[in-house]
Amino acid sequence: MELTEKVLILKTGKFKENDLWVRFLSATRGVQNAFAFGGSRSRKRFGGCLEPFSQVLFKTGTNKTGTYQVLQEGSLIKGYPEIRSDLRKMGLAANCLKFIESAVIEREGSRRIFDLLTETLDVIEESAPDDFFPLFFRAKVAFEEGYNPDFTICSKCGKPLFSSRPVIFDVEKGLVSCSDCDKGRGGELVSAGTVRTLAWIQDTGPSNWTSLKLPTEIRQECFSIMDRFMAYHMGLVWEGHSYKKI
Ligand SMILES: [Zn+2]
């Protein structure tokens, strides 16, 4: 079976003198692996499009027995020269790529995740987002994958949550409730600023996030609550330099 699709290169490695393996996010099929025979040699078939941080139009097939995918040729749609030459930008972008590589992206959601990732790379390429930008990206991926709590109304009484009072977030159930309804039944106390920030991320995209100036304590609370939420529901934790499936 042959197909042509838009992909973003996540990782590339050598497995023989001239051959490469490539891990990429397909806009239609989620994260995929394939071999590029002659990949490090053939400029004609793969000229400049097997590096991480490349948006490529790939023609893919399978080997004779259908056991693995083979890249036949690619043409570069977009490279990210600033990300590749600026270590700080590269760090932010690599963090987003690693998360995608580890997360199990549902096939039907892969178009949305592809658009989100390329838009995120565009923003990192063109502006100077701060260090917590990848957290926003990770949270948005979780929301897009359906782990999407309602941060605007109490899950028990239906009252709006946007007052200045803290709310209670049940990480396991993914439910948010007002402090009147909770009465010590578990869940974590979260500030109103944090739920407002998370609701805002649900409604916006990467190009909006660079303008946000967040107080340190809200930033840290967003990090800690969302990282635990994603660890519980998506089974992903950050360990040293990569995400680990738990
Ligand atoms: Zn309530």
Residues whose N, C-alpha, C, O or C-beta is under 5 A from the ligand:
A	BS01	ZN	C154 K156 C157 G158 C178 C181
